[in-house]
């Protein structure tokens, strides 16, 4: 999120911490009763349990960010993307004469 825009103001929030940016975004989204955007809750606690729950629900994964870090585009040491990989076993059968 680079900019939060409202009718009256445009502010660059990149130098604010993640916690400050989340607060501003949450206020903006929740102020609009017709918004289609859903605001995700923060999670503080057992990361292994969260990962297991995500994998069981076949979610893509988790993005972890340092709460006091400013916004940086691209990859950095202040965020980590952990993907949930699932394995599916199956048998493939090829019909004769087909590739």
N, C-alpha and C positions, 0 to 999 in steps of 0.2 A: 504494500500500500504506500504509494508515494505521496499522494495528496488526498486530503479529505475536503470535499467540496460541499458547501451548502449554498443556499440562495444568497446569503449575505457575505460570505467570506470564503477565501481560498487560502489555506495555510500549508506550508511545507513542513511536514512532521518528521522528516528523515533523521534529524539529529536528536529527536526525543527517544526515550527508551521504549522498548516493546510494551511495557506496562502502561506507559502514558499514551502510546498510540492506540492500544486496545481500548482504553477507557474512552478516548475521544470517538473512536469508531463505534463502540457499543452505544454511546449516547446518541450518535447520529442515526444508527440503524433502528434503535428502539423508539426513537421519536417519531418514526414514520410507520404508522399502523398498517399501511398498505405495501410495505417493502417486501419483496420476494427474497431478500437476502437473509440468511439465517446466521446468527452469531454463535460460534462454537464456545463452549465453556472451557476455562482453563482447567488443567489437571495437575494437582500437586499430590504426590504420593508414590506408590510402588509402580515404577515404570515397567517392570517385568509383568506384573498383573495386568496393566493396561495393554501391553503388547499381546499377551495371551488372549485377552478379551477381543481385541481387534482381529487377530488371526482366526478365532472361532467364528466370528461374524463375517469372515471373508472380506474384510476391509483392505484397502490398498496398503495402508501403513500409518506411521506417525511422523509428524514433523515436530521436533523439539527445538526451542529457541531460548537463548539466554535472555532472561527478563530485563536485564539492565542494558542490553546492547542497543545501539542506534541501528537504523535501517541501513543495509548495505545491499546493493544489487549484486547478483551473482553468488557464487559459493563463498562461504567464509567459515571460520572456526566457531562462530557464535550460533550456528544452527546445524541440526543433524536430521537427515531424512532416513527413517528406518522402515524398510518395506517388509510386508508380510508375504512370504512366498508360500503357496500351497502346491502340492503335487497331486496330479490326477493320473491314475493308472488306467490304461485301456488297451485294447487290442485293435489294431488296424487291419482291415481285410481289404485286399485289392481284387476287384473282379477281373477275370481273364480278359485280355484285349484292351484294358484301360490303363492309363497311367495314373 
